[in-house]
Amino acid sequence: MSPSVTDHVVGRALSWADIPRLVELEGRLFADDAWSAPTWWAELAARPRRDYVALESDGELVGYAGLDLAGEVADVMTIAVAPEAQGRGLGGELLALMASRAREAGAAYLLLEVRDDNAGAKALYARAGFEVVTVRRRYYQPGDVDALVMRLRLRDERDGVGDTNG
Ligand SMILES: CC(C)(COP(=O)(O)OP(=O)(O)OC[C@H]1O[C@@H](n2cnc3c(N)ncnc32)[C@H](O)[C@@H]1OP(=O)(O)O)[C@@H](O)C(=O)NCCC(=O)NCCS
């Protein structure tokens, strides 16, 4: 972990006031798939089924992640770390928090979709224990990019005890 991100805080709920900063970060992080302000309004309005958290460093929003909680299966809706804060373990921390919150909400599995050309995110998920369960061919347009559907088991099949960290 880099010594330059020592005082980060993770877990505050995202609020309406974060939307301008979220839209700015989306534009820098998701070339073809950036969420607009109306999308963020709709997503935050969909709580408590949706669960979005902030990651802050020096009081500034530098990352975020969110879940769709739907009983047995939870989905990671988004996960992102500002370019200047990447590579310091913060994405891994957000992902571990998503897994623990999904487990606390009663989910047995955590699912997500990732572009096949997103090597960094795929490595992050594989390192956290996610496995590819199916491929959606040419799912992302434009570009004909496949979507990998990845899954993490949150509970032991035998006794329901969690088998991941976080
Ligand atoms: C994907 C993302 C959230 C990772 O955040 P991060 O803070 O850089 O990730 P971390 O520093 O916690 O990395 C954790 C692990 O993920 C893997 N990883 C992360 N970024 C990587 C990259 N660019 N290349 C290769 N591996 C990478 C590594 O295995 C890393 O572990 P290591 O450092 O011990 O090798 C961040 O790059 C991001 O916001 N990208 C743009 C948005 C995006 O693509 N989100 C995912 C959509 S599905």
The ligand as a MOL file (V3000), in Angstrom:
LIG
                    3D

  0  0  0     0  0            999 V3000
M  V30 BEGIN CTAB
M  V30 COUNTS 48 50 0 0 0
M  V30 BEGIN ATOM
M  V30 1 C -10.8950 -1.5210 -11.3570 0
M  V30 2 C -10.5390 -0.4900 -10.2670 0
M  V30 3 C -11.7500 -0.2180 -9.3840 0
M  V30 4 C -9.3900 -1.0490 -9.4040 0
M  V30 5 O -9.1330 -0.1160 -8.3710 0
M  V30 6 P -7.6800 -0.0210 -7.6880 0
M  V30 7 O -7.8200 0.8040 -6.4710 0
M  V30 8 O -6.6930 0.4200 -8.7020 0
M  V30 9 O -7.4090 -1.5530 -7.3410 0
M  V30 10 P -6.4030 -2.1160 -6.2220 0
M  V30 11 O -5.2230 -1.2140 -6.0950 0
M  V30 12 O -7.1920 -2.4200 -5.0040 0
M  V30 13 O -5.9490 -3.4770 -6.9020 0
M  V30 14 C -6.3110 -4.7190 -6.3560 0
M  V30 15 C -5.8430 -5.8150 -7.3110 0
M  V30 16 O -6.5460 -5.7020 -8.5540 0
M  V30 17 C -5.6610 -5.9980 -9.6270 0
M  V30 18 N -5.5400 -4.7950 -10.4500 0
M  V30 19 C -6.1270 -3.5980 -10.2310 0
M  V30 20 N -5.8540 -2.7580 -11.2470 0
M  V30 21 C -5.0680 -3.4320 -12.1150 0
M  V30 22 C -4.4700 -3.1260 -13.3710 0
M  V30 23 N -4.6360 -1.9290 -13.9410 0
M  V30 24 N -3.7580 -4.0910 -13.9990 0
M  V30 25 C -3.6170 -5.3270 -13.4390 0
M  V30 26 N -4.1540 -5.6740 -12.2500 0
M  V30 27 C -4.8760 -4.7440 -11.6020 0
M  V30 28 C -4.3710 -6.4410 -9.0220 0
M  V30 29 O -4.4400 -7.8290 -8.8540 0
M  V30 30 C -4.3820 -5.7500 -7.6930 0
M  V30 31 O -3.6760 -6.4290 -6.7320 0
M  V30 32 P -2.0790 -6.1530 -6.5490 0
M  V30 33 O -1.9060 -4.6700 -6.5360 0
M  V30 34 O -1.7500 -6.8090 -5.2450 0
M  V30 35 O -1.4560 -6.8040 -7.7350 0
M  V30 36 C -10.0160 0.8340 -10.9000 0
M  V30 37 O -8.9570 0.5280 -11.7700 0
M  V30 38 C -11.0840 1.6110 -11.6560 0
M  V30 39 O -11.8320 2.3860 -11.0660 0
M  V30 40 N -11.1280 1.4420 -12.9870 0
M  V30 41 C -12.0640 2.2000 -13.8350 0
M  V30 42 C -13.4840 1.8130 -13.5670 0
M  V30 43 C -13.7230 0.3310 -13.7830 0
M  V30 44 O -13.2770 -0.2420 -14.7660 0
M  V30 45 N -14.4610 -0.2830 -12.8430 0
M  V30 46 C -14.8180 -1.6840 -12.9280 0
M  V30 47 C -15.9990 -1.8720 -13.8210 0
M  V30 48 S -16.4450 -3.5910 -13.9640 0
M  V30 END ATOM
M  V30 BEGIN BOND
M  V30 1 1 1 2
M  V30 2 1 2 3
M  V30 3 1 2 4
M  V30 4 1 2 36
M  V30 5 1 4 5
M  V30 6 1 5 6
M  V30 7 2 6 7
M  V30 8 1 6 8
M  V30 9 1 6 9
M  V30 10 1 9 10
M  V30 11 2 10 11
M  V30 12 1 10 12
M  V30 13 1 10 13
M  V30 14 1 13 14
M  V30 15 1 14 15
M  V30 16 1 15 16
M  V30 17 1 15 30
M  V30 18 1 16 17
M  V30 19 1 17 18
M  V30 20 1 17 28
M  V30 21 1 18 19
M  V30 22 1 18 27
M  V30 23 2 19 20
M  V30 24 1 20 21
M  V30 25 1 21 22
M  V30 26 2 21 27
M  V30 27 1 22 23
M  V30 28 2 22 24
M  V30 29 1 24 25
M  V30 30 2 25 26
M  V30 31 1 26 27
M  V30 32 1 28 29
M  V30 33 1 28 30
M  V30 34 1 30 31
M  V30 35 1 31 32
M  V30 36 2 32 33
M  V30 37 1 32 34
M  V30 38 1 32 35
M  V30 39 1 36 37
M  V30 40 1 36 38
M  V30 41 2 38 39
M  V30 42 1 38 40
M  V30 43 1 40 41
M  V30 44 1 41 42
M  V30 45 1 42 43
M  V30 46 2 43 44
M  V30 47 1 43 45
M  V30 48 1 45 46
M  V30 49 1 46 47
M  V30 50 1 47 48
M  V30 END BOND
M  V30 END CTAB
M  END
